[in-house]
Amino acid sequence: MFGREIFRQSERINMNDFYLSVKELPLSERPYEKCEMYGAGALSDAELLAVILRTGSKQQRVIDLAVSILSSSTAYPGLKGLNYLTMKELTTIKGIGRVKAIEILCLTEITKRMSKEIHRESLKLVTPQSVADYYMQDMRHLTREQVLLLMMDSKNKILKDMIISEGTVNTSIMPTREIFVQAVKYEAVNIILLHNHPSGDPTPSAEDIRVTKRLSEAGNIIGIMLMDHIIIGDNRYISLKEQGLY
């Protein structure tokens, strides 16, 4: 009865207006009120996104627009897919213009930075787990391999981190010379390398192991220790040091 009554009420108002905002949704479907009563954890993924978007369009309710966005990526449907959508891709979604696209991009960046803040203190321990946790959100959704160089002093205080190279979908470029040029420039005593596997599987390849051994040997010669080489997958990681692979 309640659902039919809502439908009858919707028939008596201008449908263009009905599709405009969260406030105009039926009471049972309003994410603001639902959040206030039961907490944000009670909201669905689409409802959470609808709160951020605030308004739909003349053709779509905001909740329907949120559903469209979450299903726009066939490879990664749901919230995970938001991490892969570019400005250009977002603006091709019906109902998403420049402002809403920017809001969504900023939302995904906030989630990455929040994750890094949560793990910032544990990073001082410089354990494979703490390092992987800190950089996970930055690297797990990359569509190309990226190599990150982490440089530290004798007390393992982080001096600098930087992207040292980017590769293709399944091939990274590990520039040995550039790695040690930067390490010497910042007077690093120890270094850690991280790179991602876009496939989500952090299992090291034979080339990953070979290059890591070469870097470790080169570091020993010039007095800069390769403390670890960590491969980031989809919410998973492998430490080549922990695995005894070099």
N, C-alpha and C positions, 0 to 999 in steps of 0.2 A: 504493500500500500504506500509506504513512504517513498519508494522509488518512483511509482507511477504518479504520485502527487507532485514530485519535483519535475517530472517530465511535463505534466499539465501546466505547471507554473511557467516552465521555460517557453511553452507555446504561446503564452499570453504576453511575452515581452519581445522586444526587438532582438532578433537573433544576432545581428551584428554587434550589438552592445553586449549580449550574453557572452561572447567569445573574447572580450577584451582583457579582463584582469582576474587575479586570484580572488579579489573581494567579491566578484560576481558569481563565483562558483557556488553550488549548493553547500549549505553549512557542513554537511557530512564529508565534503570533498575539499574543504579549505585547509591547506597545509599549515597556515599560520595558527589557526585555532587548534588544530590537531597537535601541533608542536607544543603549544602553550599548555594543553591539557595533559599530554602523555609524554612529552619530551621529543627531541629531534630524532632519537633512535626509532620512534614509531613511524616515521615518514618513509615512504618508498623512495627509491632512487629518483623516480620521475617527480615526486612531490618536492624533494630537496632541490632539484634543479629548477622547478617551477618557482620556488621562493626566490631564487637568485634572479631569474628572468623577469619576474613580477607581472609582465603583461604578455598576452598572446597577440593575435592579429584579428582582423575582421572575419577571417575564415576559420581560425583555430582558437580553441581555448588554450590558455597557457599550459595546462597540464598535458594537452595533446601535443603541443609544440615540444615540450620536454621529452615526451615519448619518442617523437620523430627524431630528435637529436640523438637520443641514446641508442636508437636503432639504425643510425645513419652509417655506421661502420660495420660492414659485413665481416671483416676480419676480427674485429674486437668489439662486439656489441656490449652495451651497458656503460657503466661509469669508466671502465678501463679504456674504452674507445676515445673518451674525451682527451686523453693524453696524446693521441695521435692526430687529432684534427687540426689542420692549419687554418689560418685566417681565410684563405681562399676557399677551402672546403666548407667551412662553416657558413660562409655567405652564399653558398649554393643551396643551402637548405631553405625551403620555403618558410618564410616567417622570421628568418635571421638576417638582420642587416649588420652594418658596421659596428654599432654600439653593442648589440647583444653578442656578437662574435668576440669583441674585445673583453666583455665581461666574462665569457666562458674561458678565454685564454688566461685571463688574470686569475680566475678561480683555480685552474689546474696548476698555475705557478705557485699560488698560495699553499696548496696541498704539498707540493714538493718542498717548499721552504719550511713548512711546519714540521715535516718529517725530519729534515736536517736539524732543526732546532732541538727536537726531542732527543736526538742522538749526539748532539754537540759535546756534552760533557763526557760521555763514554768514549768519545773519539780520542781523548787524551791518553787512554790506556793503550792505544795503538795495537789492539788485537785485531785479527782478521774480521771477527764478527762486528766489532765497533766501526771499523772502517767501511765494511760492506753496508752496514745499516745506514751510515751517514750519507753515502753516495748512491744508495739503491734507487731512490725515487728520481734522481737526476738521470740515471743511466739505464734503468730497466726497460724504459719505453722507447729508447732510441731505435731508429730504423736502420742505422748504419753503425758499423763498429767505430768506436772512439777510444782513444788511449789517453788516460789521465795520469799525470805525473804528480806524486805527492812527495815533497821535499821536507826533511826534518833536520834539526840540529842534534848534537850529541845526547841531549836529554829527551829526544823524541818530541820536542815542541815543533809544531808545524810552521815552517817558514813560508811556504807557498804551495798552492796547487794550481795546475794549469793543464789545459788540453794540449797534448803534444802532437797529436795527429788524428786524422779521420780517414777511414777507409771506405770500402764498399759495403754492400749488404752483408757479405759474409767474409770479408777480408780486411784486417786491420794493417796499418803500416807502423812498424815499431822501429823508429829511427834511432839507432844506438847512439850515434854521434850527437844528435840534438839533445837526447836525454841527458847525457853527461855534460854537455855544454851548459845547459840550464842548471844542472845540479852544482857545477862549479861556480857559476854566476851568483847563485844564491847561497853559496858556502854551505851546502848541505853535506851532512855526514852520512845520513841514511836516506834511502828513497823507497817508495812503494809505488808499484805500477798497478793500475786498474784498467781493464777494458771490458766492454760488454759484448755479449752474443745476442744479436737481434732475434735469434730463434727462440730465446728464452732458456735454452739449455746451456749451463755454464761449463759443461765438460770440456777440458782443454784438448786442443788438437795436437797432433805431433809437432806442428810448426810452433804452436804456443810454447810447448815444452822446450823445443830446441832453442828458440829465441831467448827464453828466460835463462837457460843455462849460459848462453853466450853473454847476456847482460850481467849475470852474476860474476862470471869470470873477469869481464872487463872492469867491473866495479871493484873487485878485489885488487886488481893491478894498480888502480889509481886511488884507492883508499876510500871509496864510497860504497857502502854496503847496500845491496838490494835486499831489503828486509822481507819483501813478499811481492808476489804478482797475483792479484785477485781478479777473477773473472766473474762478472756480474751477469746473471740470467734474470728470469722473471720471478722476482722475489726469492731468488736463490743465488748462492755464490759458491765458488770453489777457490780455496787458497792453495796455490801450488806449493807453498812452503809447508803447510799443514799436511799435504799429501805426500811430502818427501820427493817431489818431482824435479828438484834441482839442488 
